[in-house]
Amino acid sequence: MKDFKHPLFDEVLYFNKLGSTSSKAERLINSNTASGNFLCMAGEQISGRGRGKNSWFSPAGGLWFTAALYGFNFQSNVTIFAGICIHKTLTELFPSISNQFKIKWPNDIYLNDKKLCGILSSNLIGKKYHLIGIGLNSNITDLDETIALNATSLQIELGKLVDNDKLVSRIFDNFASALPEFVEGKLDVKYFNQHTLLKGLLVELNTDYDIFRGKAKGIDKNGALLIELKPGMIQPFYAGSIIGWTK
């Protein structure tokens, strides 16, 4: 991955080991060391970020990177947009297991009902940057025992190594291709709702203010999760963490 390039980025910065690619990207921006669109990649992370205060197990072999995009005015949820692009890439490159990839609102990709990929986004308003951090378990065989029951990797599921360069390149091919419409505020809601992990399931959503329970009905045009709290009462939620789901 050291020599990886993509036309979406003015610069690709590769590090053998980092605490976090997102933290490194923020430091580069705040110190005016990087400019334009750039990609920050690491061979491994020692303090990878998960959602909230969670960490992300990030050993060598996986894909750990943060895309720093300058000057875009995103109207919809960029985390969900990135998830759609990654899901499309995975189904294109691995057709034998394409129906096993699912998108979990708001920021995960699942494979065989286990977490495969996580996505985090942040907006550095004063610097006009959007950061999209992605962690994807590609060529990993030994998962940390604390996550082994709920996570998986492409290598585990396929029984062989995957081409990390090709995978990242195709992700950003799909991202760049769909970006103009997304910038105009168009989110591929139909695609998400066709491939969501949660639609039709009973879910528990923690919004940090309260916990809501109901049937997941997909997302709306803004990327909000629609939950039927009781018959005929559907409410959109723009943020929160899914802490449980059942059929």
BASE-162412 format. One line per 10 residues: number of its first residue (from 1); their letters; for each residue x, y, z of N, C-alpha, C, O. Coordinates in pm, whole numbers, plus 50000, padded with zeros to 5 digits. Layout:
<lodos>
NUM) a) X Y Z X Y Z X Y Z X Y Z; ... .
</lodos>
This chain:
<lodos>
1) mkdfkhplfd) 50082 49878 50000 50000 50000 50000 50085 50127 50000 50032 50237 49983; 50216 50115 50019 50301 50233 50030 50298 50319 49904 50311 50441 49913; 50281 50258 49789 50283 50331 49662 50144 50356 49606 50129 50387 49488; 50041 50341 49689 49904 50357 49643 49877 50501 49599 49918 50596 49666; 49808 50516 49488 49766 50647 49437 49622 50636 49387 49578 50528 49346; 49551 50749 49390 49417 50754 49332 49389 50897 49287 49426 50992 49356; 49324 50914 49172 49301 51050 49119 49214 51138 49208 49214 51260 49190; 49139 51080 49302 49059 51162 49392 49147 51245 49487 49104 51348 49538; 49270 51197 49510 49355 51258 49612 49477 51326 49552 49542 51274 49461; 49505 51445 49604 49626 51516 49564 49750 51450 49622 49859 51460 49566 .
11) evlyfnklgs) 49733 51383 49734 49845 51320 49801 49797 51201 49882 49689 51204 49941; 49878 51095 49882 49851 50978 49967 49969 50962 50062 50084 50949 50018; 49941 50964 50191 50044 50953 50293 50032 50818 50361 49928 50785 50418; 50139 50740 50356 50137 50605 50415 50234 50599 50532 50347 50648 50525; 50187 50537 50642 50270 50518 50760 50264 50371 50802 50157 50311 50800; 50377 50315 50838 50378 50175 50879 50292 50153 51003 50220 50053 51012; 50298 50246 51098 50221 50233 51222 50181 50371 51271 50262 50463 51274; 50055 50385 51310 50004 50508 51366 49916 50477 51487 49869 50364 51503; 49895 50577 51571 49793 50563 51672 49658 50554 51605 49582 50460 51628; 49627 50653 51522 49500 50660 51450 49519 50743 51323 49578 50851 51329 .
21) tsskaerlin) 49470 50695 51210 49481 50773 51087 49398 50901 51095 49437 51004 51039; 49285 50895 51165 49201 51014 51179 49273 51122 51260 49271 51240 51223; 49335 51082 51370 49408 51177 51453 49525 51236 51376 49552 51356 51387; 49594 51154 51299 49706 51202 51219 49658 51301 51113 49721 51404 51092; 49548 51269 51047 49494 51360 50946 49456 51496 51008 49481 51600 50949; 49397 51493 51127 49362 51617 51196 49486 51700 51227 49486 51822 51209; 49592 51634 51272 49715 51706 51304 49776 51768 51178 49826 51880 51182; 49773 51695 51068 49827 51747 50943 49751 51870 50895 49810 51966 50845; 49619 51866 50912 49536 51980 50872 49558 52099 50964 49576 52212 50917; 49558 52076 51093 49571 52185 51190 49708 52251 51186 49723 52368 51221 .
31) sntasgnflc) 49809 52175 51142 49944 52230 51132 49973 52284 50991 50084 52329 50963; 49871 52279 50904 49886 52324 50765 49996 52248 50691 50060 52300 50600; 50016 52123 50733 50117 52038 50668 50063 51974 50542 50139 51946 50449; 49932 51949 50538 49869 51888 50421 49765 51984 50365 49709 52066 50437; 49741 51973 50235 49641 52058 50171 49570 51980 50061 49617 51875 50018; 49456 52034 50017 49378 51964 49915 49320 51836 49969 49317 51815 50090; 49274 51750 49881 49225 51619 49921 49344 51528 49945 49434 51519 49861; 49347 51460 50059 49456 51367 50082 49404 51244 50156 49300 51246 50221; 49481 51136 50142 49447 51008 50205 49558 50972 50301 49675 50970 50263; 49522 50943 50425 49617 50903 50528 49596 50755 50556 49487 50714 50596 .
41) mageqisgrg) 49701 50673 50534 49689 50529 50548 49792 50476 50648 49899 50535 50666; 49758 50366 50713 49852 50303 50808 49853 50153 50789 49750 50091 50763; 49973 50094 50802 49983 49950 50798 49914 49886 50917 49856 49778 50906; 49921 49955 51032 49847 49914 51151 49826 50035 51241 49900 50133 51234; 49723 50026 51324 49693 50131 51421 49702 50073 51561 49663 49959 51585; 49755 50153 51653 49764 50104 51791 49655 50163 51879 49635 50117 51992; 49585 50262 51829 49472 50318 51905 49363 50362 51808 49318 50477 51810; 49322 50268 51723 49218 50296 51626 49087 50336 51693 49053 50284 51799; 49015 50428 51631 48891 50479 51689 48770 50400 51642 48757 50368 51524; 48682 50371 51736 48551 50320 51703 48447 50426 51735 48482 50539 51769 .
51) rgknswfspa) 48321 50391 51723 48216 50487 51753 48212 50518 51902 48231 50429 51985; 48187 50644 51936 48185 50684 52076 48323 50668 52137 48421 50719 52084; 48331 50596 52250 48459 50574 52317 48519 50438 52283 48617 50396 52343; 48459 50369 52186 48506 50236 52150 48638 50245 52073 48664 50343 52004; 48720 50141 52085 48843 50131 52007 48819 50035 51892 48720 49962 51890; 48911 50035 51796 48899 49945 51681 49028 49866 51668 49135 49924 51649; 49018 49735 51679 49132 49644 51665 49187 49658 51523 49117 49630 51426; 49314 49701 51511 49367 49740 51379 49505 49683 51352 49602 49759 51343; 49519 49551 51340 49651 49491 51320 49696 49498 51174 49619 49536 51086; 49820 49462 51151 49873 49456 51015 49789 49358 50932 49745 49255 50982 .
61) gglwftaaly) 49768 49392 50807 49689 49308 50717 49555 49367 50683 49500 49342 50575; 49501 49449 50775 49373 49514 50749 49392 49646 50676 49504 49686 50646; 49282 49712 50648 49285 49842 50581 49242 49950 50679 49131 49948 50731; 49332 50044 50704 49308 50152 50800 49344 50283 50733 49462 50310 50708; 49244 50365 50704 49274 50489 50633 49168 50596 50660 49054 50566 50696; 49210 50720 50642 49120 50834 50655 49131 50922 50531 49240 50965 50494; 49017 50946 50468 49011 51036 50353 48979 51176 50403 48879 51196 50473; 49062 51272 50369 49041 51412 50406 48999 51487 50280 49078 51504 50187; 48875 51534 50279 48818 51599 50161 48796 51746 50189 48734 51782 50290; 48847 51831 50102 48846 51975 50126 48738 52048 50046 48722 52026 49926 .
71) gfnfqsnvti) 48665 52136 50114 48578 52231 50047 48444 52179 50002 48372 52249 49930; 48406 52058 50041 48277 52004 49999 48166 52046 50095 48187 52058 50216; 48049 52070 50040 47932 52105 50121 47834 51988 50115 47740 51989 50035; 47856 51889 50200 47772 51770 50197 47637 51799 50263 47631 51851 50374; 47530 51764 50192 47395 51789 50241 47338 51672 50320 47247 51689 50401; 47391 51553 50295 47337 51434 50359 47444 51368 50445 47552 51425 50465; 47416 51252 50495 47505 51182 50586 47620 51116 50509 47598 51016 50439; 47740 51170 50520 47853 51119 50443 47896 50981 50491 47952 50904 50414; 47869 50948 50618 47903 50815 50668 47819 50709 50596 47871 50604 50558; 47691 50736 50580 47604 50642 50510 47641 50634 50362 47640 50526 50303 .
81) fagicihktl) 47674 50749 50303 47718 50749 50163 47842 50662 50145 47848 50581 50052; 47940 50678 50232 48061 50597 50223 48029 50449 50241 48087 50364 50174; 47936 50418 50332 47897 50279 50353 47836 50216 50229 47861 50100 50199; 47756 50293 50158 47695 50244 50033 47804 50216 49931 47801 50112 49864; 47901 50307 49918 48010 50288 49822 48094 50166 49856 48135 50091 49766; 48121 50145 49985 48200 50028 50026 48121 49900 50003 48178 49800 49958; 47993 49901 50034 47910 49783 50011 47907 49746 49863 47921 49629 49827; 47889 49845 49777 47888 49819 49632 48020 49757 49588 48022 49665 49507; 48130 49809 49642 48262 49758 49606 48277 49612 49647 48325 49529 49569; 48238 49580 49768 48252 49443 49817 48169 49345 49737 48214 49234 49708 .
91) telfpsisnq) 48048 49385 49701 47964 49293 49622 48017 49276 49480 48000 49170 49420; 48082 49379 49427 48141 49369 49293 48264 49279 49292 48282 49198 49201; 48348 49295 49393 48474 49221 49395 48461 49078 49446 48543 48992 49413; 48358 49053 49526 48342 48919 49585 48200 48867 49561 48122 48852 49654; 48168 48840 49433 48031 48800 49398 47984 48670 49462 47864 48649 49478; 48077 48582 49498 48038 48453 49555 47972 48467 49691 47897 48379 49734; 47999 48579 49760 47938 48602 49891 47865 48737 49895 47844 48794 50002; 47828 48787 49777 47774 48923 49767 47647 48943 49850 47625 49051 49905; 47563 48839 49859 47437 48855 49933 47456 48849 50084 47360 48867 50159; 47578 48825 50128 47605 48818 50272 47655 48950 50330 47668 48964 50452 .
101) fkikwpndiy) 47684 49048 50243 47726 49180 50290 47602 49265 50320 47511 49272 50238; 47599 49328 50435 47486 49413 50475 47539 49545 50533 47648 49551 50589; 47459 49649 50517 47493 49780 50574 47416 49797 50704 47294 49784 50707; 47487 49827 50811 47422 49851 50940 47428 50001 50972 47536 50059 50986; 47310 50060 50984 47304 50202 51019 47367 50225 51155 47343 50145 51246; 47446 50331 51175 47477 50431 51073 47613 50415 51007 47644 50488 50913; 47697 50320 51055 47837 50329 51012 47913 50197 51002 48035 50196 51017; 47845 50087 50976 47913 49958 50970 47873 49878 50847 47764 49895 50792; 47964 49791 50805 47934 49688 50707 47948 49553 50777 48048 49528 50845; 47848 49468 50759 47850 49335 50820 47863 49227 50712 47818 49244 50598 .
111) lndkklcgil) 47926 49118 50750 47940 49002 50664 47904 48879 50747 47964 48854 50851; 47806 48803 50700 47759 48686 50776 47720 48725 50918 47750 48653 51014; 47653 48840 50930 47604 48889 51059 47714 48924 51157 47690 48930 51278; 47836 48948 51106 47947 48992 51191 48008 49119 51132 48007 49140 51011; 48061 49203 51221 48116 49330 51175 48242 49309 51092 48335 49238 51132; 48244 49372 50976 48358 49365 50885 48428 49499 50872 48551 49506 50860; 48350 49606 50874 48402 49739 50841 48331 49845 50925 48210 49837 50946; 48406 49943 50971 48349 50056 51043 48388 50187 50977 48496 50199 50920; 48299 50284 50984 48320 50413 50918 48288 50524 51019 48184 50521 51084; 48377 50621 51030 48354 50737 51115 48378 50863 51033 48470 50867 50951 .
121) ssnligkkyh) 48298 50965 51054 48319 51091 50983 48316 51207 51081 48250 51201 51184; 48389 51311 51047 48390 51432 51128 48409 51552 51035 48457 51538 50922; 48372 51668 51084 48376 51789 51004 48459 51893 51075 48421 51941 51183; 48573 51930 51016 48656 52037 51072 48612 52168 51006 48671 52212 50908; 48510 52228 51062 48442 52340 50998 48537 52456 50968 48537 52511 50859; 48618 52492 51066 48707 52605 51047 48809 52583 50938 48860 52679 50879; 48841 52457 50911 48940 52424 50809 48876 52380 50677 48946 52355 50579; 48741 52370 50675 48666 52328 50556 48699 52186 50512 48701 52155 50393; 48725 52100 50610 48757 51961 50579 48652 51866 50635 48599 51887 50744; 48623 51763 50558 48549 51647 50606 48647 51530 50615 48723 51506 50521 .
131) ligiglnsni) 48646 51459 50725 48729 51341 50742 48641 51217 50744 48541 51211 50815; 48680 51118 50665 48608 50991 50662 48707 50880 50696 48792 50844 50614; 48697 50828 50817 48786 50723 50861 48724 50586 50838 48608 50563 50872; 48801 50496 50781 48751 50363 50746 48846 50256 50798 48967 50262 50777; 48789 50158 50866 48864 50041 50909 48797 49917 50852 48679 49894 50877; 48872 49838 50775 48814 49722 50708 48901 49600 50736 49020 49599 50706; 48839 49499 50794 48912 49375 50824 48927 49293 50696 48840 49214 50661; 49038 49313 50628 49059 49240 50502 49145 49117 50526 49092 49007 50543; 49277 49132 50529 49366 49017 50545 49406 48997 50691 49521 49020 50729; 49310 48956 50771 49332 48927 50913 49279 48787 50942 49167 48753 50902 .
141) tdldetialn) 49358 48708 51012 49312 48572 51048 49290 48557 51198 49205 48479 51241; 49366 48632 51278 49356 48619 51423 49291 48745 51480 49356 48848 51495; 49164 48735 51511 49093 48848 51570 49109 48847 51722 49114 48742 51785; 49116 48965 51778 49125 48977 51923 49009 48901 51987 48895 48907 51940; 49038 48831 52095 48937 48745 52158 48816 48824 52208 48708 48767 52224; 48833 48953 52233 48721 49034 52282 48619 49063 52172 48506 49102 52202; 48658 49045 52045 48566 49076 51935 48540 48958 51843 48457 48967 51752; 48609 48847 51866 48604 48734 51772 48463 48681 51749 48433 48632 51640; 48376 48689 51849 48241 48636 51833 48153 48727 51747 48053 48682 51690; 48190 48855 51738 48104 48951 51670 48168 49017 51548 48107 49103 51485 .
151) atslqielgk) 48290 48977 51514 48359 49037 51400 48416 48928 51310 48431 48813 51352; 48448 48966 51187 48507 48873 51093 48596 48950 50996 48610 49072 51006; 48657 48878 50904 48742 48941 50803 48716 48875 50667 48658 48767 50659; 48759 48943 50563 48744 48885 50429 48827 48757 50415 48781 48660 50356; 48947 48758 50469 49031 48640 50459 48969 48520 50531 48975 48407 50482; 48911 48545 50648 48845 48437 50721 48730 48379 50641 48714 48257 50632; 48648 48466 50584 48528 48421 50513 48560 48358 50378 48493 48264 50336; 48661 48411 50309 48695 48361 50175 48798 48249 50178 48808 48172 50083; 48874 48241 50287 48978 48140 50296 49099 48171 50211 49175 48080 50175; 49119 48298 50179 49235 48338 50098 49261 48487 50117 49176 48561 50164 .
161) lvdndklvsr) 49382 48529 50078 49418 48670 50083 49341 48747 49977 49308 48693 49871; 49314 48874 50005 49253 48963 49907 49354 49070 49869 49451 49094 49941; 49331 49135 49756 49420 49240 49706 49379 49373 49770 49282 49435 49726; 49451 49416 49871 49416 49539 49942 49421 49662 49852 49335 49749 49862; 49521 49669 49765 49532 49784 49674 49411 49794 49583 49355 49902 49565; 49372 49682 49527 49256 49679 49438 49129 49717 49512 49043 49787 49459; 49117 49670 49635 48998 49696 49716 48984 49845 49746 48876 49903 49727; 49092 49909 49792 49086 50052 49822 49062 50133 49695 48984 50228 49695; 49131 50096 49587 49114 50168 49461 48970 50163 49413 48916 50265 49369; 48907 50046 49421 48769 50033 49375 48672 50108 49467 48573 50164 49421 .
171) ifdnfasalp) 48702 50110 49597 48617 50187 49689 48613 50333 49646 48506 50393 49641; 48730 50390 49616 48732 50532 49582 48692 50557 49437 48654 50670 49403; 48699 50457 49350 48639 50469 49217 48488 50489 49232 48431 50580 49172; 48425 50404 49313 48281 50414 49335 48245 50543 49408 48144 50606 49379; 48328 50580 49504 48305 50703 49580 48309 50825 49488 48219 50909 49491; 48414 50834 49407 48429 50950 49318 48320 50955 49213 48273 51063 49176; 48278 50838 49164 48174 50833 49062 48040 50883 49114 47967 50952 49042; 48008 50850 49239 47879 50888 49297 47882 51023 49367 47778 51076 49406; 48002 51079 49385 48018 51202 49463 47940 51322 49409 47878 51393 49489; 47939 51348 49278 47866 51467 49230 47718 51469 49270 47667 51573 49311 .
181) efvegkldvk) 47650 51356 49257 47509 51351 49297 47494 51365 49448 47400 51429 49495; 47586 51307 49523 47579 51318 49668 47597 51463 49713 47527 51509 49803; 47689 51534 49649 47711 51675 49682 47584 51756 49658 47559 51855 49726; 47505 51714 49560 47378 51781 49531 47267 51742 49629 47154 51790 49618; 47299 51655 49723 47202 51616 49825 47128 51488 49797 47029 51457 49864; 47173 51412 49697 47105 51288 49660 47175 51168 49722 47291 51141 49692; 47104 51098 49807 47153 50978 49872 47079 50858 49814 46957 50864 49796; 47151 50751 49785 47089 50633 49723 47013 50553 49830 47056 50447 49874; 46899 50609 49869 46817 50549 49975 46768 50410 49934 46766 50318 50016; 46730 50396 49808 46678 50267 49761 46783 50157 49778 46751 50048 49825 .
191) yfnqhtllkg) 46906 50187 49741 47013 50087 49754 47034 50050 49900 47042 49933 49935; 47043 50152 49986 47064 50126 50129 46954 50036 50183 46982 49937 50251; 46829 50070 50154 46717 49995 50210 46708 49852 50154 46649 49765 50217; 46766 49830 50036 46770 49694 49981 46874 49607 50050 46863 49485 50050; 46975 49671 50108 47088 49596 50162 47114 49622 50310 47222 49592 50361; 47016 49678 50378 47035 49707 50520 47023 49582 50606 46945 49491 50576; 47101 49578 50711 47098 49466 50805 46974 49468 50892 46925 49363 50934; 46921 49588 50919 46822 49603 51026 46677 49611 50982 46588 49593 51065; 46650 49637 50856 46512 49662 50814 46419 49546 50851 46446 49431 50819; 46310 49580 50919 46212 49481 50961 46242 49418 51095 46160 49342 51147 .
201) llvelntdyd) 46358 49449 51153 46395 49392 51283 46353 49485 51397 46338 49606 51377; 46335 49428 51514 46311 49508 51633 46445 49556 51686 46534 49475 51714; 46460 49688 51698 46589 49743 51736 46579 49825 51864 46472 49874 51901; 46693 49840 51931 46706 49931 52044 46807 50038 52005 46921 50007 51970; 46765 50164 52012 46850 50276 51974 46881 50363 52095 46790 50411 52163; 47010 50381 52122 47053 50468 52231 47093 50603 52172 47190 50611 52096; 47020 50708 52207 47049 50841 52154 47130 50924 52253 47151 51043 52230; 47175 50864 52361 47245 50931 52472 47149 51008 52562 47184 51044 52675; 47027 51034 52514 46925 51099 52596 46822 50998 52645 46766 51011 52753; 46798 50897 52563 46699 50796 52596 46721 50676 52507 46797 50683 52410 .
211) ifrgkakgid) 46658 50566 52539 46662 50446 52457 46525 50425 52395 46424 50425 52465; 46523 50407 52264 46398 50387 52191 46396 50247 52132 46498 50195 52087; 46278 50187 52133 46262 50051 52081 46150 50048 51980 46045 50110 51999; 46172 49975 51872 46069 49962 51769 46121 49889 51648 46233 49838 51648; 46040 49884 51544 46077 49813 51422 46147 49907 51325 46095 50014 51293; 46266 49867 51279 46341 49947 51182 46273 49940 51046 46239 49832 50997; 46254 50058 50985 46183 50065 50857 46273 50116 50743 46223 50151 50636; 46405 50119 50766 46496 50172 50664 46535 50315 50696 46522 50360 50810; 46584 50387 50595 46624 50527 50614 46544 50618 50522 46483 50571 50425; 46544 50749 50553 46478 50846 50465 46583 50912 50377 46700 50874 50381 .
221) kngallielk) 46543 51011 50299 46633 51073 50202 46750 51147 50265 46849 51177 50198; 46739 51176 50395 46848 51244 50466 46938 51148 50543 47032 51191 50609; 46909 51020 50534 46990 50921 50604 46944 50891 50745 47011 50817 50817; 46830 50949 50786 46778 50923 50921 46718 50783 50928 46652 50738 50835; 46743 50715 51039 46684 50583 51061 46537 50599 51098 46504 50676 51189; 46451 50528 51029 46308 50532 51057 46271 50414 51146 46295 50298 51112; 46213 50445 51261 46173 50341 51356 46024 50355 51385 45975 50463 51420; 45953 50244 51369 45811 50241 51404 45802 50211 51554 45814 50096 51597; 45781 50316 51633 45780 50303 51779 45656 50231 51828 45660 50158 51927; 45546 50252 51758 45423 50178 51780 45345 50181 51650 45375 50264 51564 .
231) pgmiqpfyag) 45246 50094 51631 45176 50085 51502 45134 50222 51448 45057 50295 51511; 45185 50254 51328 45148 50379 51262 45228 50500 51304 45211 50608 51247; 45316 50485 51404 45397 50597 51452 45543 50572 51416 45613 50499 51485; 45587 50635 51305 45723 50619 51257 45801 50748 51281 45758 50856 51240; 45915 50737 51348 45994 50854 51383 46133 50844 51323 46196 50738 51330; 46184 50954 51265 46321 50953 51214 46421 50985 51325 46395 51068 51412; 46536 50917 51321 46644 50943 51416 46770 50972 51336 46811 50893 51250; 46832 51086 51365 46948 51129 51287 47080 51088 51351 47185 51095 51286; 47077 51047 51475 47199 51006 51544 47165 50905 51652 47051 50897 51698; 47266 50829 51691 47245 50729 51795 47319 50602 51764 47376 50587 51655 .
241) siigwtk) 47319 50510 51858 47385 50380 51841 47284 50268 51860 47208 50266 51956; 47285 50175 51767 47203 50055 51780 47269 49962 51880 47380 49916 51856; 47203 49935 51990 47263 49853 52096 47205 49711 52100 47247 49630 52183; 47110 49682 52012 47054 49549 52007 46949 49537 51899 46884 49636 51864; 46933 49415 51847 46828 49392 51748 46788 49245 51748 46871 49157 51770; 46661 49221 51724 46608 49084 51717 46503 49079 51606 46454 49182 51560; 46470 48959 51566 46367 48941 51463 46230 48960 51524 46129 48950 51454 .
</lodos>
